[in-house]
Amino acid sequence: MDTKSPEKAMAYDIFNSNCPSRHVFDRLGERWTGLVLLALGPGTQRFSQLRRQVQGITQKMLTQTLRGLERDGIVERRAYPTVPVTVEYSLTPLGRSLCDAVAVLRTWAYEHIDEIEAANAKYARP
């Protein structure tokens, strides 16, 4: 069965706790995943470049996020035998398609941030 067929998609139920598609939602729900994907969107970057670009992320969290994305086939890691070792990260074709989806969320956030901030201010008033 083709993985892009409507029948295949219908076989999954995100609301079922055993559905394997929940893993995708779990990964996207992690704090840094979307930002790392968007940072890699324009192209290959070294670890230190990513860390500078994604402000606030620790070295440990960037490492964990990249490892998880690599494990899922979303990010490719390339190490070069230099001293010290040079490591570069880039999106795989699968990762690029996910990055495109996350970019839509970023655009939505930019377009609606004023409304969200107004709702937060209204909610916070006694």
N, C-alpha and C positions, 0 to 999 in steps of 0.2 A: 504494500500500500504506500502511495506517495505521501511523504511527510507534510506536504503542503496542501493536501486534499482536504476539502470540507469534512469528509468522513473521519479523517484522522483527528482533526481539531475537535469534532463532536465526541470523540472517544474519551476526551479528557474533561474533568470537572474540577475546576480550581477550588471549589468549595469543599471538595472531598479531601479529608486530611491525608489520604494516601496518594493523591494525585501527584505525579512527578513534576508537573508544571509549577507546583508550589515552590520548588527549589529556585526557579527563576525569580519569583516574587520575593523569596527570602533574600536572594543575592541583591536584588534591586533595593530592598528595604534597608540594606546596610548603609550606614551614614555616609561613607565616602565613595561608594561604587559609582554613582552617577557623575560625581565630580571628576573622578579619575577617567571615566569613559569620555567625558567631554574634553578633558585636557589632552587625551590621546587622539581625539577626532581629527585635528589638523595633520597629524603625522607622528612618526617615531620620535620618542624622547628618551633621554637617559633618566635614571632614577632621581638624580639631584635636580634635574629640570622639573620633573613632576612634583617633587617636594616643594620647590619654590613656587610653582604655579598654583598648587592646591593649598592655599594658605590655611594654617591651623592643623594640618595632618601631621602626625608624628611619624618618625621613621618606621616604628613598629607597625602602626596601622597601615601605612602605605605598603609595606612589605606584605602584610596579611591580605590586604585588598588585592594586590597584584597577583599573589599566589592563588587566591580563590578564582580570580578571573582567568588566570592561566589554566587552572584545573578544569574550568568549564569550557575551554576552547575559545574564549572571548579575546584574550590577550596572548600575544606571542612574546616570549623572552629570548633575547639573543645575547650571549656572552662572548666577548672577544678576549683572546689570551694576551692581554697587556698587563703591565704592572703599574698601578693596580688594575684588576680586571675591569673592563668596560662592559656595562650591561645596558642594553637598549630594550625598550618595550614598544610594541605597536599593536594595533587592533587587527584581528583576523577578519576575514569577510563576515563571519558571524558577528563579531564584535562591532564592525561598522554598521551592520543593520540594527543592532541594539542601540548603538550610539545615536543613530538617526531617530529612533523612538524617544530616547531620553532628550534629545534636542527639541523635540516637539513639546515636552513638558517644560523645558527651560523657557521656550517662547511663551507658553501659556502663563508661566509664573511672571515673566516680565510684563505681559499684557494686563495681568490682574493683581499685581502687588499692591496697588493703591487701594483697591476694594478690600483686599485681605487685611491690610493694615488698618483701614477704617473699621472693619468688623472687629478686629482685635481691640482697638481703642474703645469702641462702643461696649464690648463685652467686659472690658476691664473697669469701666465706670461703676461706681457703687450705686 
